[in-house]
Amino acid sequence: MTDMSTDRDPNRCPTHPGELLREDVLPATGRTKTEIAALLGISRQQLYDILREKKPVSADVAVRLGKLFGNGAGLWLQMQAAHDAWHAERDVDVSAIPTLTAA
């Protein structure tokens, strides 16, 4: 079995899917953000909030993005989950929670 792990810097925040959309994916389509929002069936404001990294990519939007770009919802959901988990691990105080082990 091949080891799929990467030597990722744990101090670097994973890319928000909105950044990938804003910097790489949308420009490659040659379409306007308004056109993309219409194709996705979401409001321009919702798309703009994702592109500005103010809102997460929800499961609903991930399915839409996956269909539009042909790469499935999983990519978008995994990117969002990695981004969210990285922030949560730094923001949530878990010092009072014990770690249980199996008996």
Secondary structure, 3 states (H helix, E strand, C coil): CCCCCCCCCCCCCCCCHHHHHHHHHHHHHCCCHHHHHHHHCCCHHHHHHHHCCCCCCCHHHHHHHHHHHCCHHHHHHHHHHHHHHHHHHHHCCCCCCCCCCCC
